Amino acid sequence: MVEEWAEKRVVIAPDPATLADSVAARFLSRVAKRVSSGSTAHISLTGGSMGSAVLAAAARHPKIAEIDWSRVHFWWSDERFLPRGHADRNETQARAALLDGLDIPAGNIHAVAASDEGLGLDQAAAAYAAELAGHPCRDHAWPSFTVCFLGVGPDAHIASLFPDRPEIQIVDRAVVPVRDSPKPPPERVTMTRPVINSSKRVWMVLSGEDKASALGLALAGASYVNVPAAGAKGRRRTVFFVDEAAASKVPPELIDREY
């Protein structure tokens, strides 16, 4: 089967606060549309300051009360292998920003095992892959995410897929362990590119001048091995939601004024 992905587009907001609010509103509208049709929405979350800001903005939005959250499942594209409840875990940050305030079954929140729960790093990765496999879609042994959120680092990493590292090239597993991460903490668990790229929509959210170079390289068609953000592609939409500071190197023809 030939894989086809949507063209990458860029949507610009004037500042980080406006960016978070606008992405949150789009996110809630997309989830509401999905669940109102009787379907289940699988959402992959990310960490970082903008990831948390979007979730916090969603928690404040009036539309949040209109959604049947029992039809929504949350996942994480990566997690830091730290004790449960640690402030640096993506799960902890997402729960504080949004998830703990939702009327949602506990089983709909799919967190990676923590380092204090008796599993080693490899076992945690295998367990998360098995959990994903419990919710397969038509074409893959894992969910096809309605929205897969990703942050982008100044080095253009996504999830815990870092430049010039072996994890970015793995295609025969859904989840892999990461050791000696170039960004602390050193041990992490991450989804691989095939899982990310089977998402219906990949939304990369980034702000700040320090992200401009990474964004420019990702849009210029750089190799995903060197620039992982260049290799993230949704099947229906691939959108970079950015603020003005991050957009300084974006070609005008790639800016979407209507989406």
Backbone torsions as a table, in degrees:
resi	resn	phi	psi	omega
1	MET	NA	131.3	179.2
2	VAL	-80.3	127.3	178.6
3	GLU	-83.8	135.1	176.7
4	GLU	-126.4	137.1	179.6
5	TRP	-127.1	154.8	180.0
6	ALA	-72.4	152.2	175.0
7	GLU	-62.8	144.0	178.5
8	LYS	-76.2	134.9	177.5
9	ARG	-128.8	160.8	-178.9
10	VAL	-124.4	129.6	176.0
11	VAL	-118.4	125.9	-171.6
12	ILE	-111.2	133.2	171.8
13	ALA	-112.7	156.3	-174.7
14	PRO	-69.0	-29.5	-174.6
15	ASP	-155.1	167.0	-176.3
16	PRO	-58.9	-38.6	-178.5
17	ALA	-65.9	-44.9	178.1
18	THR	-65.4	-38.3	177.1
19	LEU	-58.6	-49.9	-179.7
20	ALA	-60.7	-44.0	-179.3
21	ASP	-62.9	-42.5	-176.7
22	SER	-70.1	-40.2	178.6
23	VAL	-67.6	-40.0	178.3
24	ALA	-60.2	-43.3	179.7
25	ALA	-63.7	-42.1	177.5
26	ARG	-63.8	-41.2	-179.6
27	PHE	-60.8	-49.1	-178.7
28	LEU	-64.7	-37.5	177.3
29	SER	-64.4	-40.7	179.5
30	ARG	-66.3	-44.1	179.1
31	VAL	-64.8	-44.5	-179.8
32	ALA	-59.0	-42.6	179.2
33	LYS	-63.9	-40.5	-178.6
34	ARG	-66.2	-50.0	-174.6
35	VAL	-75.4	-29.2	179.0
36	SER	-67.4	-20.2	176.9
37	SER	-84.5	-0.7	-179.8
38	GLY	91.9	4.2	-178.4
39	SER	-93.6	164.7	175.2
40	THR	-95.0	138.1	177.8
41	ALA	-106.5	122.6	172.9
42	HIS	-103.3	127.1	-176.2
43	ILE	-122.1	129.8	175.0
44	SER	-102.8	121.4	-177.8
45	LEU	-94.7	165.9	177.1
46	THR	-131.6	171.5	178.0
47	GLY	-100.1	-160.2	177.9
48	GLY	87.2	168.5	-175.1
49	SER	-64.9	-41.2	-179.3
50	MET	-73.1	-34.3	176.1
51	GLY	-58.8	-46.0	178.3
52	SER	-68.0	-37.8	-179.3
53	ALA	-63.4	-39.6	178.1
54	VAL	-64.6	-43.5	179.6
55	LEU	-65.8	-40.5	178.0
56	ALA	-63.9	-38.3	177.0
57	ALA	-65.9	-38.2	176.8
58	ALA	-62.9	-38.9	-179.9
59	ALA	-62.8	-27.4	-179.2
60	ARG	-87.3	-13.6	-171.8
61	HIS	-78.3	135.4	-178.8
62	PRO	-62.2	-25.1	-178.1
63	LYS	-67.0	-16.2	-175.7
64	ILE	-61.7	-30.1	-178.4
65	ALA	-76.6	-12.7	-176.9
66	GLU	-89.6	-6.5	-172.2
67	ILE	-98.4	136.0	173.8
68	ASP	-82.3	94.8	-174.3
69	TRP	-72.1	-10.1	176.2
70	SER	-68.2	-15.2	179.1
71	ARG	-99.9	11.4	-177.9
72	VAL	-117.5	134.7	175.5
73	HIS	-118.1	134.4	178.8
74	PHE	-109.2	138.3	177.9
75	TRP	-131.7	176.2	174.6
76	TRP	-130.3	135.0	178.2
77	SER	-69.1	-25.4	174.5
78	ASP	-158.1	164.1	178.6
79	GLU	-148.6	147.6	175.3
80	ARG	-85.1	129.1	-174.7
81	PHE	-80.2	85.2	-175.5
82	LEU	-134.0	168.4	-179.9
83	PRO	-60.8	151.0	177.5
84	ARG	-56.7	134.2	179.9
85	GLY	85.2	-4.4	178.6
86	HIS	-60.7	139.7	-175.4
87	ALA	-61.9	-24.3	-178.1
88	ASP	-89.9	-4.1	175.2
89	ARG	-72.5	137.2	177.0
90	ASN	-60.0	-37.6	178.0
91	GLU	-58.8	-46.8	-178.7
92	THR	-58.6	-45.1	-178.9
93	GLN	-65.7	-40.1	-179.7
94	ALA	-69.3	-37.7	177.5
95	ARG	-63.4	-44.2	-179.3
96	ALA	-65.6	-37.8	-176.1
97	ALA	-77.1	-35.6	-171.9
98	LEU	-147.2	-52.8	-162.6
99	LEU	-63.0	-38.8	-177.5
100	ASP	-67.2	-15.4	178.9
101	GLY	-95.4	-0.5	-178.2
102	LEU	-92.5	149.3	171.5
103	ASP	-87.5	85.3	-172.6
104	ILE	-138.3	138.0	177.6
105	PRO	-59.0	140.1	-179.3
106	ALA	-57.2	-33.7	-178.5
107	GLY	-71.4	-8.6	177.8
108	ASN	-87.3	-4.8	177.8
109	ILE	-106.6	110.8	-171.2
110	HIS	-104.4	91.8	-177.5
111	ALA	-95.5	148.4	174.0
112	VAL	-69.8	144.2	177.7
113	ALA	-55.4	146.0	179.5
114	ALA	-92.6	163.3	-174.4
115	SER	-72.1	-14.3	-179.1
116	ASP	-104.5	21.0	-176.5
117	GLU	-111.1	15.2	172.1
118	GLY	92.2	-1.4	177.2
119	LEU	-106.2	144.0	171.9
120	GLY	-80.0	175.5	-176.5
121	LEU	-61.0	-46.0	179.6
122	ASP	-63.5	-39.6	179.1
123	GLN	-66.6	-37.4	178.3
124	ALA	-63.5	-41.9	177.9
125	ALA	-64.3	-43.5	179.5
126	ALA	-64.9	-38.8	179.3
127	ALA	-65.0	-38.5	179.5
128	TYR	-69.8	-37.8	175.4
129	ALA	-61.0	-40.8	179.0
130	ALA	-65.9	-36.9	178.3
131	GLU	-67.1	-41.7	174.6
132	LEU	-59.1	-41.0	-178.4
133	ALA	-65.9	-16.3	175.7
134	GLY	-76.4	-5.8	-179.9
135	HIS	-133.7	59.2	-175.7
136	PRO	-72.5	155.1	171.5
137	CYS	-103.6	-175.4	-174.7
138	ARG	-61.7	-38.1	-171.9
139	ASP	-103.4	-10.5	-173.2
140	HIS	-142.8	159.6	179.1
141	ALA	-87.8	42.0	177.3
142	TRP	-164.4	167.8	179.4
143	PRO	-67.4	152.9	166.6
144	SER	-97.9	107.8	-171.7
145	PHE	-67.7	132.8	174.0
146	THR	-59.6	-44.0	172.4
147	VAL	-138.7	130.7	171.2
148	CYS	-112.4	106.9	175.9
149	PHE	-79.2	140.1	174.0
150	LEU	-139.0	139.3	164.9
151	GLY	-90.0	165.1	177.7
152	VAL	-130.8	122.8	178.8
153	GLY	-79.3	166.6	175.5
154	PRO	-57.7	-25.6	176.6
155	ASP	-89.0	5.9	179.2
156	ALA	74.1	18.0	175.7
157	HIS	-74.7	152.4	173.2
158	ILE	-128.3	150.0	-173.7
159	ALA	48.2	-131.5	170.5
160	SER	-115.6	41.6	174.9
161	LEU	-103.2	103.2	-173.4
162	PHE	-100.5	156.3	-179.1
163	PRO	-58.4	139.9	172.1
164	ASP	58.5	32.7	177.0
165	ARG	-115.8	154.8	-177.4
166	PRO	-64.5	-29.1	-174.6
167	GLU	-61.6	-32.1	-176.7
168	ILE	-67.9	-19.8	-177.2
169	GLN	-100.7	-0.5	-177.7
170	ILE	-78.6	125.5	-179.0
171	VAL	-124.8	-3.0	-176.8
172	ASP	-102.4	8.8	176.1
173	ARG	-139.6	151.2	-179.3
174	ALA	-83.4	-33.9	-175.7
175	VAL	-138.3	140.1	-179.9
176	VAL	-136.8	153.5	172.8
177	PRO	-79.8	152.5	176.1
178	VAL	-124.3	125.6	177.1
179	ARG	-118.1	151.8	179.3
180	ASP	54.9	44.1	177.8
181	SER	-55.8	139.2	177.0
182	PRO	-68.0	-13.3	176.2
183	LYS	-120.7	129.4	-178.1
184	PRO	-67.2	154.5	-2.1
185	PRO	-73.8	160.3	-172.0
186	PRO	-72.0	-25.7	-177.1
187	GLU	-108.1	130.6	-176.5
188	ARG	-146.5	167.7	172.8
189	VAL	-125.6	135.2	-177.0
190	THR	-140.9	145.1	167.1
191	MET	-69.5	156.0	178.0
192	THR	-96.1	170.0	-178.2
193	ARG	-57.2	-40.6	-179.8
194	PRO	-58.4	-36.0	178.8
195	VAL	-70.3	-47.6	178.8
196	ILE	-58.5	-44.0	-172.7
197	ASN	-82.0	-2.5	171.6
198	SER	-89.9	-1.0	177.7
199	SER	-65.8	148.2	174.8
200	LYS	-67.1	-42.9	-178.9
201	ARG	-132.9	127.8	170.8
202	VAL	-106.4	118.4	178.3
203	TRP	-113.8	111.7	175.9
204	MET	-98.1	125.5	-174.5
205	VAL	-117.4	121.2	-177.0
206	LEU	-149.9	147.7	-179.3
207	SER	-140.7	157.2	174.8
208	GLY	102.0	146.7	-178.7
209	GLU	-62.0	-28.0	-178.9
210	ASP	-69.9	-10.1	178.2
211	LYS	-98.2	-4.5	-174.1
212	ALA	-62.5	-42.7	-178.9
213	SER	-64.6	-44.2	179.2
214	ALA	-61.2	-42.9	179.2
215	LEU	-63.5	-44.3	179.5
216	GLY	-60.2	-42.2	179.1
217	LEU	-67.4	-40.1	-180.0
218	ALA	-63.2	-36.8	-179.7
219	LEU	-80.2	-20.0	-175.9
220	ALA	-84.4	0.0	178.2
221	GLY	85.0	27.1	177.0
222	ALA	-64.2	160.8	177.4
223	SER	-65.7	134.9	179.6
224	TYR	-67.0	-20.2	177.4
225	VAL	-65.0	-40.9	178.9
226	ASN	-88.5	-30.0	-176.9
227	VAL	-131.0	83.5	-174.8
228	PRO	-53.3	-34.3	179.9
229	ALA	-60.9	-24.5	178.0
230	ALA	-69.6	-19.3	-176.6
231	GLY	-99.0	3.9	179.1
232	ALA	-91.4	121.0	-173.5
233	LYS	-145.4	125.1	173.1
234	GLY	-84.3	154.6	-178.5
235	ARG	-74.5	-28.7	178.8
236	ARG	-108.0	-41.0	-178.9
237	ARG	-142.2	139.5	170.0
238	THR	-129.2	108.4	-172.3
239	VAL	-127.5	132.4	169.0
240	PHE	-97.2	113.6	173.4
241	PHE	-96.0	118.0	-171.1
242	VAL	-137.4	162.2	171.7
243	ASP	-95.8	174.0	-176.2
244	GLU	-59.2	-38.0	-177.1
245	ALA	-64.5	-36.1	-179.5
246	ALA	-79.7	-13.2	-170.6
247	ALA	-95.8	10.0	-171.6
248	SER	-64.2	-20.5	-177.9
249	LYS	-113.3	19.1	-179.1
250	VAL	-85.6	125.7	175.4
251	PRO	-60.8	135.0	-176.7
252	PRO	-55.3	-33.8	-177.0
253	GLU	-68.9	-14.6	179.5
254	LEU	-93.4	-7.3	-178.9
255	ILE	-79.0	125.6	-178.8
256	ASP	-96.7	110.5	-177.9
257	ARG	-87.4	-7.0	-172.7
258	GLU	-114.2	-24.0	-175.2
259	TYR	-71.0	NA	NA
